[in-house]
Amino acid sequence: MNKIRCVAVDDEPLALALLADNINKVPYLELVATCEDALETLEVINRETVDLLFMDIQMPGLTGTQFLKSLTQRPQVIFVTAYEQYALEGFNLNVLDYLLKPVPMARFLQATEKAREFFSRTKLR
């Protein structure tokens, strides 16, 4: 299987750097880009092949959930947020997983394994 092409999205520079670092540690993930907001993310997914977004929810402008609702074709998503209250909405948006910050590496790996299983089942790769 090819690597899962990922984009990390978070408006907090430290959180974005940690997320990018975690993605880079997982051999079957490939970090395509890091983005600080939804509009920057839209530019990337229109330009690149992106399989998976690791996306914060609370961001200026469009929130992560508003952004997903606006897309007709979208990559798979793992929300990475400090807020528990959006979990139901994430579930309704059919995201692969919902990670609460700060994310322990073991929990991050659990989410990436779920993504890897999804992509191997759907044979999109």
C-alpha atoms as one frame of an Amber mdcrd trajectory, in Angstrom:
protein
   0.000   0.000   0.000   1.160   3.507  -0.790   1.604   6.015   1.983  -1.455
   7.864   3.235  -1.101  11.474   2.076  -1.919  13.789   5.005  -2.442  17.459
   5.714  -2.175  18.853   9.244  -4.508  21.793   9.980  -4.314  23.891  13.159
  -4.239  27.630  13.812  -1.906  27.221  16.809   1.726  27.045  15.614   2.928
  24.783  18.461   0.007  22.368  18.042   0.601  22.324  14.270   4.309  21.588
  14.744   3.539  18.736  17.179   0.965  17.285  14.803   3.381  17.458  11.862
   6.080  15.820  13.987   3.723  12.976  14.958   2.740  12.406  11.316   6.402
  12.324  10.284   7.102   9.591  12.866   4.591   7.171  11.310   6.133   5.268
   8.380   2.908   4.816   6.400   1.929   8.504   6.569   3.230  11.204   4.247
   2.870  14.846   5.288   1.842  16.786   2.172   1.334  20.178   3.844   0.632
  22.033   7.066  -2.103  24.666   7.072  -3.209  27.283   9.574  -6.826  27.659
   8.413  -9.578  26.186   6.277  -8.990  28.396   3.227  -5.320  27.432   3.050
  -6.405  23.799   3.385  -8.852  24.203   0.506  -6.039  25.457  -1.733  -3.934
  22.413  -0.850  -6.669  19.819  -1.418  -7.539  21.431  -4.762  -3.879  21.259
  -5.828  -2.652  17.983  -4.276  -3.907  14.457  -3.744  -4.849  14.349  -0.074
  -6.201  11.222   1.609  -6.454  12.341   5.214  -6.828  15.600   7.127  -5.751
  15.920  10.747  -7.909  18.943  11.502  -8.507  21.233  14.445 -12.104  22.375
  14.914 -11.847  25.812  16.554 -10.106  28.012  13.980 -10.654  31.612  12.867
 -12.925  32.084   9.871 -14.366  28.669   9.083 -14.337  26.061  11.837 -13.227
  22.540  10.964 -16.824  21.308  10.986 -18.066  24.190   8.800 -15.220  23.511
   6.391 -16.086  19.819   6.062 -19.753  20.628   5.482 -18.751  22.970   2.650
 -16.877  20.281   0.685 -18.583  18.100  -1.908 -15.586  15.765  -2.257 -13.468
  15.495   0.848 -10.571  13.524   2.215 -11.064  11.384   5.286 -10.711  13.347
   8.529  -9.376  12.853  12.023 -10.342  15.764  14.254  -7.657  16.912  16.683
  -9.176  19.338  19.162  -9.199  20.501  22.759 -13.009  20.423  22.881 -15.072
  17.339  23.692 -18.398  18.935  22.789 -17.923  18.552  19.029 -17.587  14.765
  19.145 -21.212  14.106  18.191 -20.985  16.516  15.277 -17.768  14.789  14.208
 -19.536  11.455  14.363 -22.367  12.860  12.235 -19.779  14.083   9.708 -18.436
  10.523   9.540 -14.888  11.384  10.592 -12.486   8.482  11.152 -11.508   9.502
  14.672 -11.660  12.276  17.251  -8.520  13.072  19.237  -8.461  15.304  22.302
  -5.434  17.558  22.866  -2.921  16.993  24.219  -2.810  13.777  22.203  -0.676
  10.974  23.644   1.405   9.282  20.937  -0.221   5.913  21.678  -3.663   7.399
  21.006  -2.378   9.115  17.845  -1.059   5.755  16.601  -4.405   4.121  17.361
  -6.119   6.714  15.133  -3.586   6.287  12.330  -4.046   2.512  12.445  -7.781
   3.040  12.077  -7.064   5.192   9.013  -4.681   2.595   7.585  -7.314  -0.128
   8.001  -9.908   2.094   6.336  -7.705   2.771   3.310  -6.679  -0.872   2.949
 -10.360  -1.950   3.052 -11.582   0.643   0.589  -8.656  -0.010  -1.750  -8.527
   3.685  -2.608  -4.748   3.420  -2.657
